[in-house]
Amino acid sequence: MKLAGARILVTGATGGIGGALARALAKAGASLVVHGRDGERMRRLLATLPAGTTPVLADLATPEGRSAILAQVHSGGALDAVVLNAAGGHFGLYEEMSAEAIAALIQTDLLAPMLLAHAVLPPLRQRPGSALVLVGSTLGQIGHPGFAAYGAAKGGLRTFAEALSREIGGEGPRVLHVSPRATRTGMNSAAAQAMNRELKVVEDAPEVVAAAIVDALARDRPRVQLGLAEKLFVRVNAVLPGVVDRAIAGKLSTIRRHAAGQS
Ligand SMILES: NC(=O)c1ccc[n+]([C@@H]2O[C@H](COP(=O)([O-])OP(=O)(O)OC[C@H]3O[C@@H](n4cnc5c(N)ncnc54)[C@H](OP(=O)(O)O)[C@@H]3O)[C@@H](O)[C@H]2O)c1
């Protein structure tokens, strides 16, 4: 799609990847509706974006929050693209999570983007060449200890994106799924960062992920996985999951040490 002059909603723009994405899209000439929850982070974000950017604060885990964002979107003119990027992370042992925390994570990271997608599809259909971008995670493609609930949400989102894209079949907005690998943002807890350091997990800067999303939009790329090694692991996991089982088993005591007591 042509980004210059396009009107684009970015959810979770007050976060690391969303903020970098908003700045990259603004630089490409898009006009933006930027969403977040935290007022102070929104104020700091707006200071880095062109005047005329529309902010919207809403908790997407609630029906009221989703209605607020949709009201704002509908009142400001037609959208050409929606990037559903907001999410809450979680690193910890599944058995130590409360039932409430599991439900909240699925609500924010899977149900909220599905319901927002449902609401924005009809208006996007009115715009030729429009796009819906779902931001997933490598952890939704490869089940990883310490990320069972988060991986379930992101795995669900990946399948949702694929099914929806095939259902629309070229007669509506393009549905794009972008899957970042570990990225240096506030999403990763101190424990997750310590584990990543010890396991020598490569982390991207948020600007790298933002550039990949801009490229996916500009070139209509339906599936994007960041990282060469991660691309390979995703493929190996799909055809030879036992190989990945063994590779992860060798790191399990380290992962468990960092994940324990985090919930
Ligand atoms: N960082 C990584 O390692 C990594 C790796 C793979 C995929 N991803 C994915 O990349 C996307 C962006 O993550 P990030 O790393 O940029 O995380 P981040 O810096 O923590 O930003 C998360 C964003 O989501 C918003 N958000 C969270 N829960 C919300 C809720 N209930 N209602 C409304 N907004 C909510 C936050 O709003 P406030 O800050 O205003 O509260 C913030 O804008 C997510 O989908 C994430 O799963 C991240």
The ligand as an SDF file (V2000), in Angstrom:
LIG
                    3D

 48 52  0  0  0  0  0  0  0  0999 V2000
    9.4270   -6.9580   23.1110 N   0  0  0  0  0  0  0  0  0  0  0  0
    9.5480   -8.2060   22.6390 C   0  0  0  0  0  0  0  0  0  0  0  0
   10.5140   -8.9460   22.9580 O   0  0  0  0  0  0  0  0  0  0  0  0
    8.5190   -8.7340   21.6510 C   0  0  0  0  0  0  0  0  0  0  0  0
    8.8440   -9.8900   20.9340 C   0  0  0  0  0  0  0  0  0  0  0  0
    7.9070  -10.4100   20.0450 C   0  0  0  0  0  0  0  0  0  0  0  0
    6.6900   -9.7800   19.8900 C   0  0  0  0  0  0  0  0  0  0  0  0
    6.4010   -8.6470   20.5900 N   0  0  0  0  0  0  0  0  0  0  0  0
    5.0870   -8.0300   20.3740 C   0  0  0  0  0  0  0  0  0  0  0  0
    5.2640   -6.7100   19.9100 O   0  0  0  0  0  0  0  0  0  0  0  0
    4.1360   -5.9140   20.2910 C   0  0  0  0  0  0  0  0  0  0  0  0
    4.6100   -4.6360   20.9570 C   0  0  0  0  0  0  0  0  0  0  0  0
    5.2990   -4.9820   22.1490 O   0  0  0  0  0  0  0  0  0  0  0  0
    6.4380   -4.0640   22.8010 P   0  0  0  0  0  0  0  0  0  0  0  0
    7.6420   -4.9120   22.9190 O   0  0  0  0  0  0  0  0  0  0  0  0
    6.5280   -2.7730   22.1150 O   0  0  0  0  0  0  0  0  0  0  0  0
    5.8420   -3.9150   24.2710 O   0  0  0  0  0  0  0  0  0  0  0  0
    5.6780   -2.6520   25.2270 P   0  0  0  0  0  0  0  0  0  0  0  0
    6.8030   -1.7130   25.0450 O   0  0  0  0  0  0  0  0  0  0  0  0
    5.4330   -3.2150   26.5770 O   0  0  0  0  0  0  0  0  0  0  0  0
    4.3430   -1.9550   24.6750 O   0  0  0  0  0  0  0  0  0  0  0  0
    3.0950   -2.5840   24.8300 C   0  0  0  0  0  0  0  0  0  0  0  0
    2.0120   -1.6320   24.3800 C   0  0  0  0  0  0  0  0  0  0  0  0
    0.7430   -2.2580   24.5390 O   0  0  0  0  0  0  0  0  0  0  0  0
   -0.0900   -1.4140   25.3250 C   0  0  0  0  0  0  0  0  0  0  0  0
   -0.9990   -2.2480   26.1300 N   0  0  0  0  0  0  0  0  0  0  0  0
   -0.6990   -3.3220   26.8970 C   0  0  0  0  0  0  0  0  0  0  0  0
   -1.8140   -3.7830   27.4790 N   0  0  0  0  0  0  0  0  0  0  0  0
   -2.8240   -2.9670   27.0910 C   0  0  0  0  0  0  0  0  0  0  0  0
   -4.2180   -2.9160   27.3620 C   0  0  0  0  0  0  0  0  0  0  0  0
   -4.8320   -3.7880   28.1870 N   0  0  0  0  0  0  0  0  0  0  0  0
   -4.9540   -1.9440   26.7730 N   0  0  0  0  0  0  0  0  0  0  0  0
   -4.3550   -1.0460   25.9540 C   0  0  0  0  0  0  0  0  0  0  0  0
   -3.0580   -1.0440   25.6710 N   0  0  0  0  0  0  0  0  0  0  0  0
   -2.3030   -2.0000   26.2300 C   0  0  0  0  0  0  0  0  0  0  0  0
    0.8510   -0.5960   26.1990 C   0  0  0  0  0  0  0  0  0  0  0  0
    0.1910    0.5860   26.6070 O   0  0  0  0  0  0  0  0  0  0  0  0
    0.7210    1.5080   27.8370 P   0  0  0  0  0  0  0  0  0  0  0  0
    2.2310    1.4330   27.7920 O   0  0  0  0  0  0  0  0  0  0  0  0
    0.2230    2.8770   27.5100 O   0  0  0  0  0  0  0  0  0  0  0  0
    0.1770    0.9190   29.0600 O   0  0  0  0  0  0  0  0  0  0  0  0
    1.9710   -0.3320   25.2080 C   0  0  0  0  0  0  0  0  0  0  0  0
    1.6280    0.7150   24.3550 O   0  0  0  0  0  0  0  0  0  0  0  0
    3.2800   -6.8020   21.1930 C   0  0  0  0  0  0  0  0  0  0  0  0
    2.2290   -7.3710   20.4400 O   0  0  0  0  0  0  0  0  0  0  0  0
    4.2480   -7.8880   21.6240 C   0  0  0  0  0  0  0  0  0  0  0  0
    3.5820   -9.0820   22.0000 O   0  0  0  0  0  0  0  0  0  0  0  0
    7.2950   -8.0940   21.4640 C   0  0  0  0  0  0  0  0  0  0  0  0
  1  2  1  0
  2  3  2  0
  2  4  1  0
  4  5  1  0
  4 48  2  0
  5  6  2  0
  6  7  1  0
  7  8  2  0
  8  9  1  0
  8 48  1  0
  9 10  1  0
  9 46  1  0
 10 11  1  0
 11 12  1  0
 11 44  1  0
 12 13  1  0
 13 14  1  0
 14 15  2  0
 14 16  1  0
 14 17  1  0
 17 18  1  0
 18 19  2  0
 18 20  1  0
 18 21  1  0
 21 22  1  0
 22 23  1  0
 23 24  1  0
 23 42  1  0
 24 25  1  0
 25 26  1  0
 25 36  1  0
 26 27  1  0
 26 35  1  0
 27 28  2  0
 28 29  1  0
 29 30  1  0
 29 35  2  0
 30 31  1  0
 30 32  2  0
 32 33  1  0
 33 34  2  0
 34 35  1  0
 36 37  1  0
 36 42  1  0
 37 38  1  0
 38 39  2  0
 38 40  1  0
 38 41  1  0
 42 43  1  0
 44 45  1  0
 44 46  1  0
 46 47  1  0
M  CHG  2   8   1  16  -1
M  END
$$$$
